[in-house]
Amino acid sequence: MKKHNFSAGPCILPQEVFKQASEAVLNFNNLDLSILEISHRSKDFVDVMEEARELVLELMGLEGKGYKALFLQGGASMQFVMTAYNLLENKAGYINTGTWSDKAIKEAKIFGEVVDVASSKDKNYNYIPKGFEVPSDLDYLHLTTNNTIFGTQIKEFPTTDVPLVADMSSDIFSREIDFSKFDLIYAGAQKNMGPAGTTLVVIKEDILGKVTRQIPSMLSYATHISKGSMFNTPPVFAVYTSMLTLRWLKENGGIAKAAEENEKKATLLYSEIDLNPLFKGYAAKEDRSIMNATFNLAEDNLKETFDTMLKEAGINGLNGHRSVGGYRASMYNALPLNSVGVLVDVMSELERKA
Ligand SMILES: *Cc1c(COP(=O)(O)O)cnc(C)c1O
């Protein structure tokens, strides 16, 4: 029997995607060749890349609005570098809501002045800062829409004329957002879109060309745009599997439908966390993420019992990140509501036993 997989990333993808992807490893498009052994310049693969890029813009409602979708390498961590390299001339603002924002800030400082526009570091990132002023002289404002480790999520985005850059690695395609508010969006595939090895970048073309420094070809968005995301050999398997997941998402009602399911899953789990006296949530209630729910046991001595029960129920990947401890349930698009039901049953069973 398959496990109930709450892993934070790499994480669960739809079963049918795993099946289709594994078939393509043996025989892709009935070519009697593996997707891993054909040229990335062949029509069969170029079609995959084009479909993936189109599906992204279509699902996000960004078609015909001046955006390009790219599938790059180096993970979201490489985007910490590339965003600043390509966009930071004088001064950039960052909202520091956790480990990932902090790492993005560190890289940006190599390229220019960086201001912490707001931060929740004072409470180990258990909330989203609000009511801050965005300076008007920034090259861009960077934010992390969902904090995978701490379980917080930005629900309302700042209104500003400054270009917005967002790390959406762990909540891309999970909820309805006006994506056209953003000038650059990036996301490592392995949280909600595909396997590790590729990173989605959605970029509004007119924000480029404003920095004076020379940018190495591989790190320049302009290069990748001009070559249709095929400047060098792309990670073919990761792009193919991401494309299959995007197709699955579209066939199942797109982001709107996924968002509805994600709300149901999150509501089910958070109600249990709030009602069951043996558990306490980590993130501030109004900032809770619908993707990653962080919580702790009220009494540590129940840990062994709880962990054994989780194992017996076939639940995988519930350990919290080492910087927060406790538990974290990641409920990405492909996680069935039933898996959350199984987790909630274990939690209430623990209450009956204790
Ligand atoms: C996982 C994660 C990253 C890092 O992604 P890599 O692809 O491993 O570099 C960055 N930002 C967020 C929000 C993440 O969840």
The ligand as a Gaussian input file, in Angstrom:
#p B3LYP/6-31G(d) Opt

LIG

0 1
 C       12.800000      24.552000      -0.780000
 C       12.780000      26.005000      -0.923000
 C       13.863000      26.713000      -1.476000
 C       15.142000      26.047000      -1.919000
 O       14.938000      25.366000      -3.076000
 P       16.125000      24.600000      -3.828000
 O       15.460000      24.210000      -5.099000
 O       16.517000      23.446000      -2.968000
 O       17.241000      25.552000      -4.027000
 C       13.737000      28.076000      -1.596000
 N       12.636000      28.721000      -1.207000
 C       11.576000      28.084000      -0.663000
 C       10.373000      28.857000      -0.248000
 C       11.618000      26.704000      -0.505000
 O       10.578000      26.061000       0.045000

